[in-house]
Amino acid sequence: MKRAIELARKAVGHTSPNPLVGSVIVKNGKIIGEGYHAQFGGKHAEIVAIESATEPVEGATLYCNLEPCCHDIPEKKTPPCAPRLIREKIKRVVIANRDPNHHVNGQGIRMLRNAGIEVKTDVLAAKAALLNETYYKFIQSHQPFVHLKIAQSLDGRIATANGHSHWITNSTARKLVHQWRAEYDAVLVGTKTVLKDNPSLTVRDVPGRNPRRIVLDDQLVIPDQAHLISDELADKTILFTAKPESDDRARQLRKRGVQVLQAPTDDAGHLDIRVILQKLAEMEIASLLVEGGGEVFTSFVKQRIFDKISIFIAPMIIGAGVESIGSLGISSLSEALRLQKIRIEIIDGQALVQGYRNFTEIFTRNLKEN
């Protein structure tokens, strides 16, 4: 199963909104075939493993980190895997997690067992589930998995009082962030971040594809020279605005290839993030990395509409400056947001603190006995 998970990781950033899946076939104590789901619309891991086998797979054991699919619906791009395993006379199937997709969700396991195939479940279940955290959130809630990434000083500042922030964290931390960009479907920032930093939000220093780039720009004040609307990837940029889509500035931006979408405002007069997340889900954007700035972080945290948070803490003290997260309207510690499944590590002299807003909500159904 460890090998199946290793194989699945090879396709990080390329299968969304599908899950990451790897498969290994073992016969007479040796691996005779293996494979992984390499890209959305491509062959599933089990099929790749079968077709790579160096000898007949009849009587073999197939390991897979996710339950084999069993459904055949019009929008599905590939044939179901469970019937193929039955036809190939696989003797035993070992699975890490059940697939929460309502078209599967235990039915693949049932089909295999009804055909006389021995099925063992929950092998390295926790490790495999974390691999597909974005998939689990999206398939169960039809909302993107939202990951907040914050880089701050020891005293919680993301910039000095005059806005200087390059760089709070070092190149090692930034390289990890680029890896996350390659893994996520989209990256989101607010207008102030664009005006102050003029980011590209591309993947550099690591291999991987560039994500969609999303800007919350209620008044369409993004300048023409901004990288996000002037570089060769402008067609990967989405601007959400309160302006009507017929606005002259919106039309100018569309001529550059930028997608401009209108969104309503909430009671505070800010763009309604919940509506925006729903629009992203409709575009099959299953995972979203939020990179700032402080007002954006505050909005997501205050409304409890994030799933995971990663805070890089640099060993520096800034004093007066820009807060990473502003007022949440909390007057008692009993109201404070407490994270789950905390992980703390030191990366090249900086602390990285990670946690989930509601780990149970995402994973419990995928870790129970089948």
C-alpha positions as CSV (number, residue, x, y, z in Angstrom):
1,M,0.0,0.0,0.0
2,K,2.9,2.4,0.7
3,R,4.0,1.9,-2.9
4,A,0.4,2.5,-4.2
5,I,0.4,5.8,-2.3
6,E,3.8,6.7,-3.7
7,L,2.6,6.1,-7.2
8,A,-0.6,8.2,-6.6
9,R,1.6,11.2,-5.5
10,K,3.2,11.3,-8.9
11,A,0.1,12.8,-10.4
12,V,-0.3,15.6,-7.8
13,G,-1.8,18.7,-9.5
14,H,-3.0,16.8,-12.6
15,T,-6.1,14.8,-11.7
16,S,-8.5,17.3,-10.2
17,P,-11.4,17.1,-9.7
18,N,-10.6,13.4,-9.7
19,P,-8.7,11.8,-6.7
20,L,-5.1,10.7,-6.6
21,V,-4.9,6.9,-7.0
22,G,-2.1,4.4,-7.3
23,S,-2.3,0.6,-7.7
24,V,0.1,-2.3,-7.3
25,I,-0.5,-5.9,-8.3
26,V,1.3,-8.7,-6.4
27,K,1.4,-12.4,-7.4
28,N,3.4,-15.1,-5.7
29,G,5.2,-12.6,-3.5
30,K,6.4,-10.2,-6.2
31,I,5.1,-7.1,-7.9
32,I,4.0,-7.9,-11.5
33,G,2.3,-4.6,-12.3
34,E,1.7,-1.1,-11.1
35,G,0.3,2.2,-12.2
36,Y,-1.4,5.4,-11.3
37,H,-4.2,7.8,-12.5
38,A,-1.9,10.3,-14.3
39,Q,-4.4,12.9,-15.4
40,F,-8.1,13.8,-15.4
41,G,-9.8,11.8,-18.1
42,G,-7.0,9.3,-18.3
43,K,-7.0,5.6,-17.5
44,H,-7.6,4.7,-13.8
45,A,-4.8,3.3,-11.7
46,E,-6.1,-0.2,-11.6
47,I,-6.4,-0.5,-15.3
48,V,-2.9,0.9,-15.8
49,A,-1.6,-1.6,-13.4
50,I,-3.3,-4.5,-15.1
51,E,-2.1,-3.4,-18.5
52,S,1.5,-3.1,-17.2
53,A,1.5,-6.6,-15.7
54,T,4.4,-8.9,-16.8
55,E,2.3,-12.0,-16.4
56,P,-1.5,-12.9,-16.2
57,V,-3.1,-11.2,-13.2
58,E,-5.5,-14.1,-12.5
59,G,-5.2,-15.1,-8.8
60,A,-3.2,-12.0,-7.9
61,T,-3.7,-9.4,-5.2
62,L,-4.4,-5.8,-6.2
63,Y,-3.5,-3.0,-3.8
64,C,-5.2,0.4,-4.3
65,N,-5.4,3.5,-2.1
66,L,-9.0,4.2,-3.1
67,E,-12.0,1.9,-3.6
68,P,-12.3,0.8,-7.3
69,C,-15.1,2.6,-9.1
70,C,-18.2,0.7,-10.2
71,H,-20.4,3.2,-11.9
72,D,-20.9,3.8,-15.6
73,I,-22.7,7.2,-16.2
74,P,-22.8,9.4,-19.3
75,E,-20.4,12.0,-18.0
76,K,-17.8,9.5,-16.8
77,K,-14.7,9.5,-19.1
78,T,-13.5,5.9,-18.4
79,P,-15.1,2.5,-17.9
80,P,-15.6,1.3,-14.3
81,C,-12.8,-0.6,-12.7
82,A,-14.5,-3.1,-10.4
83,P,-16.1,-5.1,-13.3
84,R,-12.7,-5.2,-15.0
85,L,-11.1,-6.7,-11.8
86,I,-13.8,-9.3,-11.8
87,R,-13.3,-10.2,-15.4
88,E,-9.5,-10.4,-14.9
89,K,-10.1,-12.9,-12.0
90,I,-8.2,-10.9,-9.4
91,K,-8.3,-13.0,-6.2
92,R,-7.9,-10.3,-3.5
93,V,-8.2,-6.5,-3.3
94,V,-6.7,-4.4,-0.6
95,I,-8.0,-0.9,-0.2
96,A,-7.0,2.1,2.0
97,N,-10.1,4.2,1.8
98,R,-13.7,4.0,0.6
99,D,-14.6,6.5,-2.2
100,P,-17.1,9.0,-0.8
101,N,-18.4,9.7,-4.3
102,H,-22.1,8.9,-4.0
103,H,-21.9,6.8,-7.2
104,V,-19.4,4.5,-5.4
105,N,-19.3,4.9,-1.6
106,G,-19.0,1.2,-0.7
107,Q,-20.7,-0.1,-3.8
108,G,-17.4,-1.0,-5.5
109,I,-16.4,-3.1,-2.4
110,R,-19.8,-4.8,-2.4
111,M,-19.6,-5.6,-6.1
112,L,-16.2,-7.2,-5.6
113,R,-17.3,-9.2,-2.6
114,N,-20.4,-10.4,-4.3
115,A,-18.2,-11.7,-7.1
116,G,-16.3,-13.8,-4.6
117,I,-13.2,-11.5,-4.4
118,E,-11.7,-11.1,-0.9
119,V,-11.6,-7.4,0.0
120,K,-9.6,-5.9,2.9
121,T,-10.1,-2.3,3.8
122,D,-8.6,0.5,5.9
123,V,-4.9,-0.4,5.2
124,L,-2.9,2.8,5.9
125,A,-6.3,4.6,5.8
126,A,-5.2,7.8,7.6
127,K,-2.1,8.3,5.4
128,A,-4.1,7.7,2.2
129,A,-6.9,10.0,3.3
130,L,-4.6,12.9,3.8
131,L,-3.3,12.4,0.2
132,N,-6.9,13.1,-1.1
133,E,-8.0,15.7,1.4
134,T,-9.0,18.2,-1.3
135,Y,-11.0,15.5,-3.2
136,Y,-12.8,14.4,-0.1
137,K,-14.0,18.0,0.7
138,F,-15.1,18.7,-2.9
139,I,-16.9,15.4,-3.6
140,Q,-18.8,15.5,-0.2
141,S,-19.7,19.2,0.0
142,H,-19.4,20.4,-3.6
143,Q,-17.2,23.2,-2.3
144,P,-13.5,23.8,-2.9
145,F,-11.0,22.8,-0.2
146,V,-9.7,26.1,1.1
147,H,-6.2,26.3,2.5
148,L,-5.0,29.6,4.0
149,K,-1.2,30.2,3.7
150,I,0.2,32.9,6.0
151,A,3.8,34.1,6.3
152,Q,4.3,36.2,9.4
153,S,6.7,37.4,12.1
154,L,6.8,36.1,15.7
155,D,4.5,38.9,16.6
156,G,1.9,38.1,14.0
157,R,2.8,40.7,11.3
158,I,2.8,40.1,7.6
159,A,4.4,43.4,6.7
160,T,5.8,46.5,8.3
161,A,3.7,49.6,8.9
162,N,4.7,51.0,5.5
163,G,3.8,47.7,3.8
164,H,7.2,46.2,3.3
165,S,7.1,42.4,3.3
166,H,9.8,41.0,1.0
167,W,10.8,38.7,2.5
168,I,9.5,37.6,5.9
169,T,10.2,33.9,5.1
170,N,13.2,32.5,3.3
171,S,13.6,30.7,0.0
172,T,13.0,27.3,1.6
173,A,9.5,28.3,2.7
174,R,8.8,30.0,-0.6
175,K,9.8,26.9,-2.5
176,L,7.3,24.9,-0.5
177,V,4.6,27.4,-1.3
178,H,5.4,27.0,-5.0
179,Q,4.9,23.3,-4.5
180,W,1.5,23.9,-3.1
181,R,0.6,26.2,-6.0
182,A,1.4,23.3,-8.3
183,E,-0.9,21.1,-6.3
184,Y,-3.9,23.4,-6.0
185,D,-6.4,24.2,-8.7
186,A,-6.3,28.0,-7.9
187,V,-4.6,30.6,-5.9
188,L,-6.5,33.6,-4.5
189,V,-5.4,37.1,-3.3
190,G,-7.1,40.4,-2.6
191,T,-6.6,43.7,-4.5
192,K,-4.3,45.2,-1.9
193,T,-1.9,42.3,-2.4
194,V,-1.9,42.9,-6.1
195,L,-1.3,46.7,-5.7
196,K,1.4,46.3,-3.1
197,D,3.3,43.2,-4.3
198,N,2.3,42.8,-8.0
199,P,2.6,39.0,-7.7
200,S,2.6,36.5,-10.6
201,L,1.2,33.6,-8.5
202,T,3.0,31.2,-10.8
203,V,5.0,28.0,-10.1
204,R,8.7,28.5,-10.0
205,D,11.7,26.6,-8.7
206,V,9.7,23.3,-8.7
207,P,8.2,21.3,-11.5
208,G,4.4,21.6,-12.0
209,R,1.6,23.3,-13.8
210,N,0.5,26.9,-13.0
211,P,-2.8,27.3,-11.1
212,R,-5.7,29.5,-12.0
213,R,-5.2,32.9,-10.4
214,I,-8.1,34.6,-8.6
215,V,-8.3,38.2,-7.4
216,L,-11.0,39.7,-5.2
217,D,-11.3,43.2,-6.9
218,D,-14.6,44.7,-6.0
219,Q,-14.0,48.0,-7.9
220,L,-11.8,46.6,-10.7
221,V,-8.8,48.8,-9.7
222,I,-6.2,46.3,-10.8
223,P,-3.6,48.3,-12.9
224,D,-2.8,47.5,-16.5
225,Q,0.8,46.7,-15.6
226,A,-0.2,44.0,-13.0
227,H,1.5,40.7,-13.9
228,L,-1.8,38.9,-13.3
229,I,-3.4,40.6,-16.3
230,S,-0.4,41.4,-18.5
231,D,1.7,38.3,-18.6
232,E,1.3,35.3,-21.0
233,L,-1.0,33.6,-18.4
234,A,-3.6,36.3,-18.3
235,D,-6.2,33.8,-19.5
236,K,-5.7,31.9,-16.3
237,T,-6.7,34.9,-14.2
238,I,-10.3,35.3,-12.8
239,L,-11.4,38.7,-11.3
240,F,-14.4,38.8,-9.0
241,T,-16.0,42.2,-8.8
242,A,-19.1,44.0,-7.6
243,K,-19.1,45.9,-10.9
244,P,-21.6,44.8,-13.6
245,E,-20.1,42.5,-16.2
246,S,-21.0,45.2,-18.8
247,D,-18.7,47.7,-17.1
248,D,-16.2,49.3,-19.5
249,R,-13.2,48.2,-17.4
250,A,-14.5,44.7,-17.4
251,R,-14.7,44.7,-21.2
252,Q,-11.2,46.0,-21.4
253,L,-9.9,43.2,-19.2
254,R,-11.8,40.5,-21.1
255,K,-10.0,41.6,-24.2
256,R,-6.8,40.6,-22.5
257,G,-8.2,37.1,-21.9
258,V,-9.0,37.8,-18.3
259,Q,-12.3,36.3,-16.9
260,V,-14.3,38.9,-15.1
261,L,-17.2,37.7,-13.0
262,Q,-19.7,39.7,-10.9
263,A,-20.3,38.7,-7.3
264,P,-22.7,40.1,-4.8
265,T,-21.5,41.9,-1.6
266,D,-22.3,40.8,1.9
267,D,-23.7,42.8,4.8
268,A,-20.3,44.4,5.4
269,G,-20.0,45.6,1.8
270,H,-17.3,43.1,0.9
271,L,-17.5,40.6,-1.9
272,D,-19.5,37.5,-0.7
273,I,-16.9,34.8,-0.4
274,R,-19.5,32.1,0.0
275,V,-21.0,32.9,-3.3
276,I,-17.6,33.1,-4.9
277,L,-16.7,29.6,-3.6
278,Q,-19.9,28.3,-5.1
279,K,-19.0,29.8,-8.4
280,L,-15.6,28.2,-8.3
281,A,-17.1,24.8,-7.5
282,E,-19.3,25.2,-10.6
283,M,-16.1,25.7,-12.5
284,E,-14.8,22.4,-11.0
285,I,-12.1,24.3,-9.0
286,A,-11.8,21.7,-6.2
287,S,-9.0,23.3,-4.2
288,L,-8.0,26.9,-3.4
289,L,-4.8,28.2,-1.9
290,V,-5.4,31.6,-0.3
291,E,-2.3,33.8,-0.1
292,G,-3.5,37.1,1.3
293,G,-3.6,39.7,2.4
294,G,-4.6,40.3,6.0
295,E,-8.2,41.5,5.2
296,V,-8.7,38.4,3.0
297,F,-7.4,36.1,5.7
298,T,-9.6,37.8,8.3
299,S,-12.7,37.4,6.1
300,F,-12.2,33.6,5.6
301,V,-11.4,33.0,9.3
302,K,-14.2,35.2,10.6
303,Q,-16.7,33.4,8.5
304,R,-15.2,29.9,9.2
305,I,-15.0,29.1,5.6
306,F,-11.5,27.6,5.4
307,D,-10.5,23.9,5.8
308,K,-6.7,24.1,6.5
309,I,-4.3,26.8,7.6
310,S,-0.5,26.9,7.3
311,I,1.3,29.6,9.1
312,F,5.0,30.2,8.5
313,I,6.5,32.0,11.5
314,A,9.9,33.7,10.9
315,P,12.2,34.4,13.8
316,M,11.8,38.2,13.7
317,I,9.8,40.8,15.6
318,I,8.4,43.7,13.6
319,G,6.3,45.6,16.1
320,A,3.7,47.9,14.6
321,G,2.7,46.6,11.2
322,V,0.1,44.8,9.2
323,E,-1.7,42.0,11.1
324,S,-2.0,38.6,9.6
325,I,-5.5,38.3,10.9
326,G,-7.5,41.2,12.2
327,S,-10.4,41.5,14.6
328,L,-12.8,38.5,14.6
329,G,-15.2,40.0,17.0
330,I,-14.1,37.6,19.8
331,S,-14.5,38.8,23.4
332,S,-14.0,35.6,25.3
333,L,-11.5,32.8,24.9
334,S,-14.4,30.3,24.7
335,E,-15.2,31.9,21.4
336,A,-11.7,31.5,20.0
337,L,-11.3,29.2,17.0
338,R,-9.3,26.1,18.0
339,L,-7.6,24.1,15.3
340,Q,-7.6,20.3,15.0
341,K,-4.8,17.9,14.1
342,I,-2.0,20.4,14.7
343,R,1.3,19.8,13.1
344,I,4.4,21.9,14.0
345,E,7.8,21.6,12.3
346,I,10.9,23.6,11.8
347,I,11.9,24.3,8.2
348,D,15.3,25.9,7.7
349,G,15.0,28.1,10.8
350,Q,11.3,28.9,10.5
351,A,8.3,27.3,12.2
352,L,5.5,25.9,10.2
353,V,2.3,25.5,12.1
354,Q,-0.6,23.7,10.3
355,G,-4.0,22.7,11.4
356,Y,-7.6,22.0,10.2
357,R,-10.7,24.0,11.1
358,N,-12.8,20.8,11.2
359,F,-10.7,17.6,10.5
360,T,-13.6,15.4,11.5
361,E,-16.0,16.9,9.0
362,I,-13.7,16.1,6.1
363,F,-12.3,12.7,7.1
364,T,-14.4,10.7,9.5
365,R,-16.6,9.2,6.9
366,N,-13.6,8.0,5.0
367,L,-11.8,6.4,7.9
368,K,-14.6,4.2,9.3
369,E,-14.8,0.5,8.8
370,N,-16.3,-0.7,5.5
